[in-house]
């Protein structure tokens, strides 16, 4: 099997799982317990928290609330900070922001949507025109999950704050954390991440938040007051430790992974048959994602054919006649025509991806795409 | 108090049968037994009535819900069986009565040796119930609830208070075997249900166009076949790929005839499979005029490729709303409306032919190697375990 759907989830880092498992066996205690063993676990959580914060910021300015996933972190941010006035998101947001923002709209918040450039990044000029003195929150995705486009969120945040310093700036960093080099800029207030995109386990995520806003952050789950009252529920110590260990490994090789995957991605693109494939994701996007299309076919059909040949990719367009379900709103927002949007698949890598996989994958991708075109009489 | 719970089953149309009633009854009993075979119980039969007894009280609802899916049952009652003794009958009747309200006692006396006749039994039990609880009253025309007393010939009496409707119809297996063309939509499971209700043992054939359709669509069809199977005492599900047929039609024939031509292939394949397994008809969920292919011209086109078997379309005269109601009642609707397309939409023409002429259809079809394609499709035949 060749796994090219790492933007959906990655294989858990085995070494990190083993370390966390040993930890769990030994230190299974409830971190809220008052005896020494419980306190030790609490300290271990603190250590995990501080390490993860140090990856993209510093503990003087930034706090981290562990959540169950990136979506929860996104929800908590939007419901905490978009309380009145207007809320701005981009047309390239993941559903965890897009749908949450729509819910805010239903609750009476004015929702403004910033358009995208053809390369999938947010159109800065148009975005800034939307910001005014009533803008409570701006949330922009860092690395788009469908196109790999990278928004320069530090400078976007700074530009937003120039117009309205009181606006809270959030970014969904799920596809960026541990993958691209980044330090949270002074103007970025909150940043969501998820463990399972970098070798962690599904079920843990986090919200980095600047300490000056920490008191304003509202809990999304109430109860025993864990996570300083910001997220009740007994801490998922095993997964948090595994997240820490996986991140330790991932951040260590972040730069060399970037270099390696940049080369692999370009190698793969160069090997793909240009009579079949059109490139959607740009070379300046995340090297972890290569989005391509076989125009006039359906991405899901190619996905099934590749699946039968042992290659797993992510889907763009679904086998549905219903236009609402069929096309990705993000792809259409990049100005891509329906025929091209129809045939999209997403190939996404991890630092485990090898040259051999990419070589074999390219061959199978070409064979399947050409066969599909032939079968569809294109 | 000495009584035991009993579920009384009364059958529907079978009583109209004369010489072959035994045949119908034998199949009916088997169907009932197989519906509840995993729940410990005893099953006894008398003329016109069956009894399920000696089961754990906790399983009552489970048994009743299973029996509600057995065709041939007219009504059912959950009650108590006691010794035919007026004191015991009274105490049992009292235990079934609510705290207050108006009631009526109705008695049937099969045991003519019982000292009181049915009117006297009703009067006496009614009187004793009245004097035992001041909040009860008698209303023989419009009571809030009934107490039914049935004095049987074996020295026992059945006391119960309600009649539940059964699925009615005829026992499955008494009216031959048919092959249902099952899609993932709303109509075809209902069509299968309706034929099963008339006693037909229904098996299913599903056409898929993988990789143009997905795995979830297949799972959905499996779920629908399972729902149908709960009414049919076991349904087999076959699947056949029509992917290459669609590709060939797309490549060689007029776009507007995609569905018309595809359906002719489906009918031919279904007839071959049905005859191979001694099934006596094809069943479809077509309803006249519902979509472009379900016009009378469309049906004529499909029927003209069938050699021997009748094609039954039990929904032909129903409105969509009526079909949806039936789909909900048989508990298939929530599965049917899952958004996975069962048929390839990649090749769907923008404007399908609504009234295709047979000559034109045949002329277009002649561009294809019809029998080669059918043989190839049949080589993809799969029996899916439910």
Interface residues (C-beta under 8 A of the other chain):
Chain A: X297 X298 X300 X301 X302 X303 X304 X305 X307 X308 X319 X320 X321 X322 X325 X375 X376 X377
Chain B: X210 X211 X212 X213 X214 X215 X217 X247 X250 X251 X339 X340 X341 X344 X345 X346 X348
